[in-house]
């Protein structure tokens, strides 16, 4: 027994702790994906491409690896609904992928969190010469290039002509603007007990974009000149939002409009509960496979436009993680995936639109001779044609997803709990101003194409 | 018989413990201490630390003092959710009544008791997600079975999945369905421990079934009742799956604190704020449990 037992115990404790620390250090270095001797390992995350596009992606990666033998790409496909959670969890564990496919609706949240790298210094070419300006605009926040546009979706309208006829409507008499469609929807519901359409007002709310599509701006410059504040107290916006909320409250849209989101909205159309579905042209294939009977009666029409006269464009983006050890190589991989040839090859196997004008010149996007026989081709050509009159109604603003979430929460209360719309908008304004104040000030610039407002470079 | 110390009963002539080496008990406890330390105590302490920091997936943790708690208390959605957590506690007495009734039925059933026990226990082993999804279909406002039955009886359809407080009631129904089998088993164990002689004495004294239950069985079950009340209250405060799946898409103001924590953590990526929410919930549950135990001790 040692002379001083407590000193002996303390010594043993130190030894045990040192061993534990050394072990955890070994573990940490084992987790580090930096490879000093072998090829550079890049991890690429995509959204819901397996198993349909496995062959395309594997071929794409193999070609990239042949071009860059010093790079080894590991491809991971992630479900759409899980990507935000998984990316956050991976980043918290310091294991974020190098290149990640994000949707325009939430990508700027990761910009706000500092999760995506600025690509300006890493790209092998000029993005302005490669991508459509309307798609690229979204990728620039606070003067930095945070993403590259990949494929696009322009909303088109699918109509179930059989169901329309039951409600006394046809594709010729169907309204092309929202006020007419809302009137027709109430009559349609009375006649059939079904719904003409479902528009996402609550869950995954489209209302802030719809306000922009209407040519109205939900934000305005602060009177002090620096930064933005809510413009939701604009009487035109109040009237516009009230019209939608009242329409929902009259029961002319299913509950899914408030609590469902995009997935349930498609299910409703496939189940024959709604006669009209406004979504990307690529979803026609899903309808064909899941509901062939509905597909047989489906016709493709241009989507309704707001008062600004522009179609809404949805953009898939490729970003490089701010945690990437190899941002240059990761940017190169993103550039390769989004180049015109590869985007065209992708568009040939699925009904999406490339974000590169060079690909769009291909005859693949021409109207088919018989639209009835080739509905998919017609939908594709219609969306490609609409591209000239389309733009993203998501503001390139780091705070945008947070503003959207605050809007969604409050508007649900108006839709479901009967809260007063004016009061709700005033509460949203208060939330928005608080959120905007917590970000670096941004400014509004007029969009030369549409005349609508967009956010510009941050002041700081 | 004379009662002695443990050492005496083990046959030792003196009162010295048998284990002379002070490290021996630690060797037995070591594995449990390490597992608990690494997977329970250390993470809990970390959460407390994170609650005082600004911490996201990409930055931090940076010490911000009480800022997260101030933000939390100034935000009405936390208060809405906390209020709903307390409303959710209403499921506890219902759950206790249903599970005690089920236990009594199973206990007194002469034939088929075993099968009924298995049947009533089935919801417990059903995964919460499966149960919640099934109930979501039943509660569907347009085509669900419940509204179909209601409307066929000439009653108005109920907005189970979108209108407050029906959203909360829908989730509580799932909790009730899924949980009562477990508590039924706990009550059954309690019923088996009630001294037979007491019940027989009550019967001889002329007490009917109801009086016998009220004056003999129920007082004997008091420790079990206290246990069930405590455990089910804690579970009700921590409920997540039933709300997350059954009323998916409903506003956060229809949900309780744990779904709010999940949302802040996994969807908003604000780890510091989520930790603060967790710490506050822990303190509330702790306070409630202490109060509950005190009240029960006073009652007994």
Interface residues (C-beta under 8 A of the other chain):
Chain A: X84 X85 X87 X88 X89 X91 X92 X109 X110 X113 X114 X115 X202 X203 X254 X255 X258 X259 X260 X261 X273 X322 X323 X402 X405 X409 X412 X413 X416 X417
Chain B: X56 X57 X58 X59 X77 X141 X142 X159 X161 X162 X163 X164 X247 X248 X249 X250 X251 X252 X253 X266 X267 X268 X269 X271
